[in-house]
Amino acid sequence: MRNLEELITANENRFNGTLENQIKDIQKNAETFEAVFKIFNQKYPVYGFGDLQLKRLMNQFFG
């Protein structure tokens, strides 16, 4: 179980640009959405995003 501070930080990261930068960094080395999704969930499990949630965020951030 995650601690409250970690969850608060993850939520803040959704709105302060950190999440967008985390995804951009992953995209530098991943060629497909499937690869991005796998790496993202391994590195940042605190977000708990499903594939459609991550896809929606990527479309929102990067068009």
N, CA, C and O atoms as CSV, one atom per row, in Angstrom:
chain,resi,resn,atom,element,x,y,z
A,1,MET,N,N,0.845,-1.181,0.000
A,1,MET,CA,C,0.000,0.000,0.000
A,1,MET,C,C,0.891,1.245,0.000
A,1,MET,O,O,1.896,1.309,0.707
A,2,ARG,N,N,0.511,2.196,-0.781
A,2,ARG,CA,C,1.270,3.439,-0.917
A,2,ARG,C,C,1.003,4.354,0.279
A,2,ARG,O,O,-0.060,4.306,0.898
A,3,ASN,N,N,2.002,5.191,0.585
A,3,ASN,CA,C,1.760,6.142,1.661
A,3,ASN,C,C,1.131,7.410,1.101
A,3,ASN,O,O,1.207,7.674,-0.099
A,4,LEU,N,N,0.527,8.171,1.955
A,4,LEU,CA,C,-0.232,9.349,1.542
A,4,LEU,C,C,0.649,10.371,0.830
A,4,LEU,O,O,0.228,10.960,-0.167
A,5,GLU,N,N,1.856,10.587,1.324
A,5,GLU,CA,C,2.746,11.576,0.707
A,5,GLU,C,C,3.066,11.212,-0.745
A,5,GLU,O,O,3.086,12.082,-1.616
A,6,GLU,N,N,3.314,9.936,-0.999
A,6,GLU,CA,C,3.608,9.482,-2.358
A,6,GLU,C,C,2.408,9.708,-3.276
A,6,GLU,O,O,2.570,10.117,-4.426
A,7,LEU,N,N,1.227,9.444,-2.776
A,7,LEU,CA,C,0.015,9.636,-3.577
A,7,LEU,C,C,-0.252,11.112,-3.855
A,7,LEU,O,O,-0.676,11.475,-4.952
A,8,ILE,N,N,-0.005,11.954,-2.866
A,8,ILE,CA,C,-0.192,13.398,-3.057
A,8,ILE,C,C,0.788,13.917,-4.103
A,8,ILE,O,O,0.413,14.701,-4.975
A,9,THR,N,N,2.035,13.485,-4.017
A,9,THR,CA,C,3.046,13.905,-4.997
A,9,THR,C,C,2.667,13.453,-6.403
A,9,THR,O,O,2.788,14.223,-7.356
A,10,ALA,N,N,2.215,12.219,-6.537
A,10,ALA,CA,C,1.805,11.707,-7.850
A,10,ALA,C,C,0.651,12.528,-8.405
A,10,ALA,O,O,0.620,12.823,-9.599
A,11,ASN,N,N,-0.292,12.897,-7.557
A,11,ASN,CA,C,-1.417,13.709,-8.022
A,11,ASN,C,C,-0.942,15.097,-8.447
A,11,ASN,O,O,-1.394,15.614,-9.469
A,12,GLU,N,N,-0.052,15.698,-7.691
A,12,GLU,CA,C,0.499,17.005,-8.070
A,12,GLU,C,C,1.227,16.911,-9.410
A,12,GLU,O,O,1.143,17.822,-10.234
A,13,ASN,N,N,1.941,15.808,-9.620
A,13,ASN,CA,C,2.697,15.625,-10.860
A,13,ASN,C,C,1.801,15.577,-12.088
A,13,ASN,O,O,2.249,15.876,-13.195
A,14,ARG,N,N,0.559,15.209,-11.905
A,14,ARG,CA,C,-0.380,15.176,-13.027
A,14,ARG,C,C,-0.658,16.581,-13.554
A,14,ARG,O,O,-1.058,16.739,-14.707
A,15,PHE,N,N,-0.451,17.600,-12.725
A,15,PHE,CA,C,-0.844,18.956,-13.091
A,15,PHE,C,C,0.320,19.940,-13.190
A,15,PHE,O,O,0.123,21.059,-13.663
A,16,ASN,N,N,1.518,19.567,-12.763
A,16,ASN,CA,C,2.632,20.520,-12.760
A,16,ASN,C,C,3.653,20.291,-13.877
A,16,ASN,O,O,4.709,20.925,-13.893
A,17,GLY,N,N,3.343,19.393,-14.804
A,17,GLY,CA,C,4.230,19.139,-15.933
A,17,GLY,C,C,5.164,17.955,-15.748
A,17,GLY,O,O,5.779,17.499,-16.712
A,18,THR,N,N,5.278,17.454,-14.534
A,18,THR,CA,C,6.177,16.327,-14.284
A,18,THR,C,C,5.723,15.078,-15.015
A,18,THR,O,O,6.537,14.390,-15.630
A,19,LEU,N,N,4.436,14.777,-14.958
A,19,LEU,CA,C,3.908,13.591,-15.632
A,19,LEU,C,C,4.177,13.666,-17.134
A,19,LEU,O,O,4.592,12.681,-17.744
A,20,GLU,N,N,3.944,14.820,-17.718
A,20,GLU,CA,C,4.207,15.000,-19.150
A,20,GLU,C,C,5.677,14.734,-19.470
A,20,GLU,O,O,5.988,14.069,-20.458
A,21,ASN,N,N,6.573,15.248,-18.641
A,21,ASN,CA,C,8.006,15.032,-18.860
A,21,ASN,C,C,8.397,13.569,-18.667
A,21,ASN,O,O,9.265,13.062,-19.378
A,22,GLN,N,N,7.770,12.891,-17.718
A,22,GLN,CA,C,8.045,11.471,-17.508
A,22,GLN,C,C,7.670,10.674,-18.759
A,22,GLN,O,O,8.409,9.784,-19.181
A,23,ILE,N,N,6.534,10.996,-19.337
A,23,ILE,CA,C,6.092,10.298,-20.549
A,23,ILE,C,C,7.017,10.626,-21.720
A,23,ILE,O,O,7.379,9.736,-22.489
A,24,LYS,N,N,7.399,11.892,-21.860
A,24,LYS,CA,C,8.321,12.284,-22.936
A,24,LYS,C,C,9.638,11.528,-22.841
A,24,LYS,O,O,10.169,11.071,-23.853
A,25,ASP,N,N,10.160,11.396,-21.639
A,25,ASP,CA,C,11.422,10.670,-21.457
A,25,ASP,C,C,11.293,9.219,-21.893
A,25,ASP,O,O,12.205,8.672,-22.513
A,26,ILE,N,N,10.176,8.598,-21.575
A,26,ILE,CA,C,9.955,7.209,-21.972
A,26,ILE,C,C,9.845,7.101,-23.486
A,26,ILE,O,O,10.365,6.158,-24.082
A,27,GLN,N,N,9.167,8.064,-24.110
A,27,GLN,CA,C,8.968,8.017,-25.557
A,27,GLN,C,C,10.280,8.108,-26.334
A,27,GLN,O,O,10.349,7.677,-27.485
A,28,LYS,N,N,11.311,8.659,-25.719
A,28,LYS,CA,C,12.611,8.748,-26.390
A,28,LYS,C,C,13.165,7.365,-26.717
A,28,LYS,O,O,13.891,7.201,-27.698
A,29,ASN,N,N,12.824,6.369,-25.896
A,29,ASN,CA,C,13.380,5.023,-26.056
A,29,ASN,C,C,12.350,3.978,-26.466
A,29,ASN,O,O,12.711,2.831,-26.730
A,30,ALA,N,N,11.096,4.349,-26.522
A,30,ALA,CA,C,10.038,3.386,-26.850
A,30,ALA,C,C,9.426,3.758,-28.191
A,30,ALA,O,O,9.090,4.918,-28.427
A,31,GLU,N,N,9.285,2.779,-29.062
A,31,GLU,CA,C,8.807,3.056,-30.415
A,31,GLU,C,C,7.302,2.904,-30.575
A,31,GLU,O,O,6.726,3.444,-31.520
A,32,THR,N,N,6.658,2.184,-29.672
A,32,THR,CA,C,5.218,1.956,-29.793
A,32,THR,C,C,4.514,2.362,-28.506
A,32,THR,O,O,5.134,2.497,-27.451
A,33,PHE,N,N,3.208,2.552,-28.620
A,33,PHE,CA,C,2.438,2.857,-27.419
A,33,PHE,C,C,2.538,1.719,-26.418
A,33,PHE,O,O,2.629,1.955,-25.213
A,34,GLU,N,N,2.520,0.492,-26.906
A,34,GLU,CA,C,2.598,-0.670,-26.021
A,34,GLU,C,C,3.881,-0.638,-25.199
A,34,GLU,O,O,3.872,-0.961,-24.011
A,35,ALA,N,N,4.978,-0.251,-25.831
A,35,ALA,CA,C,6.254,-0.156,-25.119
A,35,ALA,C,C,6.225,0.975,-24.095
A,35,ALA,O,O,6.705,0.817,-22.973
A,36,VAL,N,N,5.660,2.115,-24.487
A,36,VAL,CA,C,5.526,3.237,-23.553
A,36,VAL,C,C,4.694,2.813,-22.349
A,36,VAL,O,O,5.067,3.079,-21.206
A,37,PHE,N,N,3.584,2.162,-22.602
A,37,PHE,CA,C,2.685,1.731,-21.530
A,37,PHE,C,C,3.392,0.780,-20.567
A,37,PHE,O,O,3.276,0.923,-19.350
A,38,LYS,N,N,4.109,-0.174,-21.105
A,38,LYS,CA,C,4.807,-1.152,-20.266
A,38,LYS,C,C,5.865,-0.476,-19.402
A,38,LYS,O,O,5.931,-0.715,-18.197
A,39,ILE,N,N,6.683,0.358,-20.009
A,39,ILE,CA,C,7.749,1.040,-19.272
A,39,ILE,C,C,7.159,1.990,-18.237
A,39,ILE,O,O,7.621,2.036,-17.098
A,40,PHE,N,N,6.140,2.746,-18.632
A,40,PHE,CA,C,5.517,3.695,-17.709
A,40,PHE,C,C,4.999,2.982,-16.469
A,40,PHE,O,O,5.236,3.436,-15.350
A,41,ASN,N,N,4.307,1.887,-16.653
A,41,ASN,CA,C,3.742,1.169,-15.508
A,41,ASN,C,C,4.809,0.497,-14.655
A,41,ASN,O,O,4.595,0.274,-13.464
A,42,GLN,N,N,5.947,0.172,-15.245
A,42,GLN,CA,C,7.052,-0.380,-14.454
A,42,GLN,C,C,7.744,0.709,-13.638
A,42,GLN,O,O,8.096,0.494,-12.478
A,43,LYS,N,N,7.939,1.885,-14.253
A,43,LYS,CA,C,8.650,2.970,-13.573
A,43,LYS,C,C,7.771,3.747,-12.601
A,43,LYS,O,O,8.240,4.199,-11.557
A,44,TYR,N,N,6.494,3.899,-12.947
A,44,TYR,CA,C,5.605,4.766,-12.169
A,44,TYR,C,C,4.294,4.069,-11.823
A,44,TYR,O,O,3.227,4.534,-12.226
A,45,PRO,N,N,4.353,2.980,-11.093
A,45,PRO,CA,C,3.116,2.252,-10.776
A,45,PRO,C,C,2.167,3.028,-9.869
A,45,PRO,O,O,0.988,2.688,-9.763
A,46,VAL,N,N,2.676,4.066,-9.219
A,46,VAL,CA,C,1.840,4.831,-8.295
A,46,VAL,C,C,0.632,5.453,-9.001
A,46,VAL,O,O,-0.413,5.649,-8.379
A,47,TYR,N,N,0.766,5.764,-10.289
A,47,TYR,CA,C,-0.351,6.373,-11.008
A,47,TYR,C,C,-1.486,5.382,-11.241
A,47,TYR,O,O,-2.657,5.758,-11.206
A,48,GLY,N,N,-1.147,4.138,-11.474
A,48,GLY,CA,C,-2.165,3.113,-11.672
A,48,GLY,C,C,-2.996,3.292,-12.933
A,48,GLY,O,O,-4.146,2.855,-12.981
A,49,PHE,N,N,-2.431,3.931,-13.959
A,49,PHE,CA,C,-3.180,4.180,-15.187
A,49,PHE,C,C,-3.347,2.905,-16.000
A,49,PHE,O,O,-2.426,2.096,-16.106
A,50,GLY,N,N,-4.521,2.740,-16.567
A,50,GLY,CA,C,-4.754,1.705,-17.557
A,50,GLY,C,C,-4.320,2.216,-18.915
A,50,GLY,O,O,-3.934,3.377,-19.052
A,51,ASP,N,N,-4.380,1.357,-19.917
A,51,ASP,CA,C,-3.902,1.749,-21.241
A,51,ASP,C,C,-4.696,2.911,-21.824
A,51,ASP,O,O,-4.110,3.813,-22.424
A,52,LEU,N,N,-6.002,2.908,-21.662
A,52,LEU,CA,C,-6.807,3.993,-22.226
A,52,LEU,C,C,-6.570,5.315,-21.503
A,52,LEU,O,O,-6.612,6.377,-22.124
A,53,GLN,N,N,-6.322,5.258,-20.205
A,53,GLN,CA,C,-6.028,6.482,-19.464
A,53,GLN,C,C,-4.707,7.088,-19.929
A,53,GLN,O,O,-4.616,8.298,-20.138
A,54,LEU,N,N,-3.691,6.254,-20.090
A,54,LEU,CA,C,-2.402,6.758,-20.548
A,54,LEU,C,C,-2.505,7.273,-21.974
A,54,LEU,O,O,-1.934,8.315,-22.295
A,55,LYS,N,N,-3.215,6.570,-22.826
A,55,LYS,CA,C,-3.406,7.001,-24.219
A,55,LYS,C,C,-4.094,8.365,-24.266
A,55,LYS,O,O,-3.697,9.235,-25.041
A,56,ARG,N,N,-5.123,8.551,-23.441
A,56,ARG,CA,C,-5.839,9.829,-23.394
A,56,ARG,C,C,-4.910,10.955,-22.948
A,56,ARG,O,O,-4.929,12.042,-23.525
A,57,LEU,N,N,-4.101,10.699,-21.928
A,57,LEU,CA,C,-3.161,11.716,-21.460
A,57,LEU,C,C,-2.132,12.058,-22.529
A,57,LEU,O,O,-1.799,13.227,-22.723
A,58,MET,N,N,-1.631,11.048,-23.218
A,58,MET,CA,C,-0.659,11.303,-24.283
A,58,MET,C,C,-1.282,12.137,-25.393
A,58,MET,O,O,-0.637,13.043,-25.920
A,59,ASN,N,N,-2.514,11.848,-25.752
A,59,ASN,CA,C,-3.206,12.645,-26.769
A,59,ASN,C,C,-3.423,14.068,-26.279
A,59,ASN,O,O,-3.311,15.018,-27.054
A,60,GLN,N,N,-3.727,14.217,-25.015
A,60,GLN,CA,C,-3.938,15.542,-24.428
A,60,GLN,C,C,-2.633,16.338,-24.419
A,60,GLN,O,O,-2.626,17.522,-24.757
A,61,PHE,N,N,-1.537,15.699,-24.035
A,61,PHE,CA,C,-0.248,16.383,-23.938
A,61,PHE,C,C,0.380,16.655,-25.299
A,61,PHE,O,O,0.937,17.729,-25.523
A,62,PHE,N,N,0.291,15.684,-26.208
A,62,PHE,CA,C,1.079,15.744,-27.433
A,62,PHE,C,C,0.254,15.820,-28.713
A,62,PHE,O,O,0.807,15.848,-29.813
A,63,GLY,N,N,-1.057,15.854,-28.569
A,63,GLY,CA,C,-1.938,15.994,-29.717
A,63,GLY,C,C,-2.179,14.819,-30.546
A,63,GLY,O,O,-2.919,14.896,-31.527
